[in-house]
């Protein structure tokens, strides 16, 4: 059974998503959180396998900061948002499920996420059209003009998660 944390600040959408998820006995929602603090408390207490994270959250929180902190706890994330980030972030999330979505979209996205988490590869993946799965191969290369704006040794470069955490997380 895949244990899922929902991080969504819209109460009606969060309860609808919970209902859609729990229609399938393979999935269980452990908690619904609406910001960074409640998401972290729920993750530490309930230890979910996966978090469905909206990118725009309550009280000035962002899904990016939630994903950084959840990843540090070993909880994988799948973004659920109305507008996809402009570039893939495989070190923050497994992918992005775009709103609006149907029950079938949610179930297929969760099955794909579970397969990734369990190290299974499908012969013919049946992904919904509004699901974008991130992989290291989907990282967009930086144009040469921008690459030389900040010259640092390769070993000193940080992952996207580490760079974002510097600006998004309170210290």
Secondary structure, DSSP 8 states (H G I E B T S, - for coil): -EEEEEE-S-HHHHHHHHHHHHTSTTEEEEEEE-SHHHHHHHHHHH--SEEEE-SB-GGG-BHHHHHHHHHHTT-EEEEEESS--SS--TTT-SEEEESS--HHHHHHHHHHHHHHHHT---SS----TTEEE--GGG-----HHHHTTS---GGG---HHHHHHHHHS--
